[in-house]
Amino acid sequence: MLLEVLNSVFSFQILLFIVLGVFTGICIGALPGLTATMGVALVLPLTFGMEAIPGILLLIGVYVGAIYGGSISAILLRTPGTPAAAATVLDGFEFSKRGESGRALGISTVSSFIGGVVSVLALWLISPQLAKLALRFSAPEFFLLAVFGLSIIASISGNSLAKGVLCGALGITLSFIGIDSITGYPRFTFNNINLLSGMSFIPVMIGLFAMSQAFTTVEKIFTPDQVTQKISKVWPTRSDWKVILKHAPISGVIGTIIGIVPGAGAEIGAFVSYGQAKRMSKHPERFGTGIPEGIAAPEAGNNGVTGGALIPMLTMGVPGDAVAAILIGALTVQGLQPGPLLFTEHTTLVYSIFLGMFVANIAMLLLGLSSLKLFVKVLSVPKAILTPMIFVLCVVGSYAINTNFFDVGVMLFFGILGYFMQKADVSVSPAVLGLILGPMAESNFRRALLMSEGSYTIFIASPIAWVFLFLTLLTLLGPLVGDALKKKKSTM
Amino acid sequence: MKKANFIVSGVFAAFAIFIIAISMGYPPSNHGVPGPGMFPILIASLILISALVLAIQTLRMPKSKDTAIDLKSKNVLNVYITMAGLIVYIVLMPMIGFIVATSIMLVLYIKWFSKRPWWKCILISVVFTIAIFLLFGSVLNVPMRFGLLI
């Protein structure tokens, strides 16, 4: 098995795809307005014709690269290239003001690498065990797992619980469209033949994440970006290394844990790591003035999320963040169903993903240290030309999956919807996660009742079920109890 | 934000009622196993409750937290025009053909957004369109030939 994995990853073709993915990812991440999710959604159609391993590794390369690339514009332009780099702006731009942007980029590169490697190690160690545990799940446990995932998504992914639930439920409702998997009854198809097989998942994703983002860019299309400064001395100094080695591994672990939690992505990972580093520091007041800790922590934290997000995705089919949700789409296109069986039936694929992700992190480190000047040039690509090209990529990408123009219409519809949802401060990620977890919840709920002949006690029959029920209650009631306690304190 | 919240709440509530109305007509449960209508009704009820909660929260929101949402400024109007243009593009593309429709769409948007000279816009657009056509059509084997022209 080991030989097979080594053979499959260390072939010229796969290494080329990984490096190409990371390179593209860094460029996409560096450009403000192009997010990691958008990048992965736009590259996804290119993998339809590929085999599973190179296709998935290309996408993972884009993911890893884009999360790191966001720091380049955060440091140089004071604009996070991706939401994941928002925390890096705080200290990163202070370096640039002092003319030390090279130093800041070096710290960011090395810290991202450490965070990424920590998360790949966690992925490697935790997922096989978790998959073994998940093998024991049957319908009731999978139903409760999906409910737990949905509750967590609703409660953390936006500013308002009500809006999170609305959006998640919208995603679930979309999943109802098409022939019911248990009874074969057509639901919400309105006699439209295109809807019989259900809402195509990938055009919805491209619309919500890429197209709507492109519309947002159009708003500011006539305001030019600032010019950048020269980069020198990227390799960190001895004192910077000390800081990096102290903070990056811890932040990597924090990022990984946050990545595992469904719905919490790289943005949250970066902010929590930043906060943790500040709390640990002997001089918290210096955060925000341009200190190396302020870059090392969030950058290791956001790349830590990359591996963590894949853990529940590969082992249980529950996406850890929006990118992991697209990767589920990518695997499904290849005829692979993420979940515990992936670990027993497609072992080579799973371990090739682990090893490939490790290689992607090395590629990121090498590209980051050697070619920063090139990536800085990417920042001057005018969005006035890039944005219309993204329109074309969205259209072609959603057409390519089924070669059906109906899907292009679906993509544009969700692009427009996503734009207005962003305006109303409704986060779109819960919809996509609902679209994946909805069918998982529904089919397993009904299958469980088929198993028990209609008795609802099957949902409390196993210890695993109790754990999920408890976690769900904790997620939903936790914030309410927390708020009540805060109120009590303030009135006392 | 208040107004937007009410719109969100109203639209979702109407959507939920629509879903419930349709699902009521689906076959009933069978020996305790829920039929195809049960989950949609459950989820739509959840939407209805959340929409109500959002409306109540918004009513109780202090005025200081009420931020205006930009839906009418010139920048946003540009977005609306862009959306309309793209709708025309995807309606016409299957009839005209990919290369011609896409090149024209790109030339117009790039000229509008970047104000570069026409010849540059045309060059960029045609080269990019042909590159995408070859990439998807020849390398990835997506059938890209349709419409009257190419």
Chai-1 contact restraints between the chains, C-beta under 6 A:
chainA,res_idxA,chainB,res_idxB,connection_type,confidence,min_distance_angstrom,max_distance_angstrom,comment,restraint_id
A,G49,B,L140,contact,1.0,0.0,6.0,A-B,restraint_1
A,G49,B,N141,contact,1.0,0.0,6.0,A-B,restraint_2
A,A162,B,S50,contact,1.0,0.0,6.0,A-B,restraint_3
A,A162,B,V53,contact,1.0,0.0,6.0,A-B,restraint_4
A,A162,B,L54,contact,1.0,0.0,6.0,A-B,restraint_5
A,V165,B,S50,contact,1.0,0.0,6.0,A-B,restraint_6
A,L166,B,F12,contact,1.0,0.0,6.0,A-B,restraint_7
A,L166,B,S50,contact,1.0,0.0,6.0,A-B,restraint_8
A,A169,B,I43,contact,1.0,0.0,6.0,A-B,restraint_9
A,A169,B,L46,contact,1.0,0.0,6.0,A-B,restraint_10
A,A169,B,I47,contact,1.0,0.0,6.0,A-B,restraint_11
A,I172,B,I43,contact,1.0,0.0,6.0,A-B,restraint_12
A,T173,B,I43,contact,1.0,0.0,6.0,A-B,restraint_13
A,F176,B,P40,contact,1.0,0.0,6.0,A-B,restraint_14
A,D180,B,P36,contact,1.0,0.0,6.0,A-B,restraint_15
A,T183,B,P36,contact,1.0,0.0,6.0,A-B,restraint_16
A,Y185,B,P36,contact,1.0,0.0,6.0,A-B,restraint_17
A,R187,B,P36,contact,1.0,0.0,6.0,A-B,restraint_18
A,F215,B,V79,contact,1.0,0.0,6.0,A-B,restraint_19
A,V218,B,N78,contact,1.0,0.0,6.0,A-B,restraint_20
A,V218,B,V79,contact,1.0,0.0,6.0,A-B,restraint_21
A,V218,B,T82,contact,1.0,0.0,6.0,A-B,restraint_22
A,E219,B,N75,contact,1.0,0.0,6.0,A-B,restraint_23
A,E219,B,V79,contact,1.0,0.0,6.0,A-B,restraint_24
A,I221,B,F113,contact,1.0,0.0,6.0,A-B,restraint_25
A,P382,B,S114,contact,1.0,0.0,6.0,A-B,restraint_26
A,A384,B,F113,contact,1.0,0.0,6.0,A-B,restraint_27
A,A384,B,S114,contact,1.0,0.0,6.0,A-B,restraint_28
A,I385,B,I110,contact,1.0,0.0,6.0,A-B,restraint_29
A,I385,B,S114,contact,1.0,0.0,6.0,A-B,restraint_30
A,P388,B,L106,contact,1.0,0.0,6.0,A-B,restraint_31
A,P388,B,Y109,contact,1.0,0.0,6.0,A-B,restraint_32
A,P388,B,I110,contact,1.0,0.0,6.0,A-B,restraint_33
A,M389,B,F128,contact,1.0,0.0,6.0,A-B,restraint_34
A,V392,B,T102,contact,1.0,0.0,6.0,A-B,restraint_35
A,V396,B,I132,contact,1.0,0.0,6.0,A-B,restraint_36
A,V396,B,F136,contact,1.0,0.0,6.0,A-B,restraint_37
A,A400,B,V142,contact,1.0,0.0,6.0,A-B,restraint_38
A,T403,B,P143,contact,1.0,0.0,6.0,A-B,restraint_39
A,F405,B,P94,contact,1.0,0.0,6.0,A-B,restraint_40
A,V408,B,I90,contact,1.0,0.0,6.0,A-B,restraint_41
A,L412,B,I90,contact,1.0,0.0,6.0,A-B,restraint_42
A,I416,B,M83,contact,1.0,0.0,6.0,A-B,restraint_43
A,K423,B,I69,contact,1.0,0.0,6.0,A-B,restraint_44
A,A424,B,A4,contact,1.0,0.0,6.0,A-B,restraint_45
A,A424,B,V8,contact,1.0,0.0,6.0,A-B,restraint_46
A,E442,B,F39,contact,1.0,0.0,6.0,A-B,restraint_47
A,R446,B,P34,contact,1.0,0.0,6.0,A-B,restraint_48
A,L449,B,V33,contact,1.0,0.0,6.0,A-B,restraint_49
A,L450,B,V33,contact,1.0,0.0,6.0,A-B,restraint_50
A,G454,B,H31,contact,1.0,0.0,6.0,A-B,restraint_51
A,G454,B,G32,contact,1.0,0.0,6.0,A-B,restraint_52
